[in-house]
Amino acid sequence: MSDPGHETPPIDPAAQPSGTGCQECLAQDGWWVHLRRCAACGHVGCCDSSPKQHGRRHFEQTSHPLVQSFEPGEDWFYDFRSDGFGLGPDLAPPTNHPEDQPVPGPEGRVPGNWQELLN
């Protein structure tokens, strides 16, 4: 995940995830497609396909460039600065949202035409 010309991005393997869903979507009665977890602080936000793109907004507000997928069975990292994918260290559990949580989610908030609303 190193990028020449950029400082090594902060990763805190001990940072706990902020919850089981996108914190901003939950607070604003929104919904998400997939979830991403900040590797620096544990903030859980929604992906770039989601209507509000809170994972990217978190990067823009904090300069925390690395997120890890918060989906079951996925362990890849994404770097917003380079638009690159890679692997990184194990992060503190849980490493994904609950497996019975629907995708997209959360349950009861996803509109019937959700596929038409993707970014």
N, C-alpha and C positions, 0 to 999 in steps of 0.2 A: 504494500500500500504506500510505499514511499514514492515521492514525486520530486525529481530534481528541481531545485529552485523554491521548494516549499518546505517549511519547517515540518518536522514529524508531527502528525495530527495527534491530539490528545485522545487517549483511550484509557478509561478507568475500568478494568475488569471487575472491580468490586461494586460499581454503581448498580443499584437495584433498579429494575424497570419501574416507571412511574405508575403503572397500572396494567390492566389487561386490554385496554382499548385506547384509541386516540383521546387524549385528555381534553383537547379543545372541542372535538366533535361531541363528546359526551356532555360537556358543559353548555354547548350551544344547540343541543338537540339535532346534531348532524349525524352523518353516516360516513363510512369509509369502505374502500375496496380491500386494501391490504395494509398491514401495519409495519412500521419501521421503528427501531429503537436506537436512540443516540448512544454512540459508543463512549462518549465523554461523560454524560450525566444520567443516562437511563431514560430520558424523556421518550415516551411512546407517542408517535404521531402517525398520521395517515400518509399513504404513498402519493406519488405524483399523478397517478390515474384517478385518485379520489378528488371529489369536487373542490375541497378546500386546501389540499396539499400542505397539511400542517407539519409534516416532517421537513419539507423544504423551508417552510416559514421559520421553523425552529433554527435551522442552519443560518438563515439570513439574519435572524435576531441575535444569535449567540456566537456565530462563526465556528460552531462545532461541525466539522465537515463530514465525519464518518457516521453512517448508520448501519445497523445490521437488520436483516429481515427478522421480523417478529412473528413469522408464520411457521407452523409446525413442519418439521423436516427440512427447513432451510437454514443455512448458517453463513451465507455470503454477506460480505460488507459492500457498501457503495460509498464512493467519495464524491460529494457534490462538486468539489473544485475541478476534478479531472473528468467527471462523468465516467468513472471507471469502477469496475467490480473487482473484488479480490477476497482473500481470506484474512482472518485476523485471529486474535487470541480468544479463548473461551471467555464468555461474559458470565456474570453471576446469574444463577437461575432465578426465576424461570426464563428460559430462552425463547419462549413463544407464548402466544395467547392460549387460553384453554382450547383443547382440541374440539370440544363440543360447541365452541363459539362459532356462529355462522360467518361465512365469507360470501358476499360482503356483510358487514355488520354495522351496528349491533342489531340484534333481533328486534323486530318491530319498528325500526326506523328507516329501513331501506325502501325507497319508492319502487313501485312495480316496473317503472321504465328506467331503472338505474343504468342499464347499459347505454342508453341514449345520453346520459349525463356525464359520461367519463371524459377525462381530459386526454 
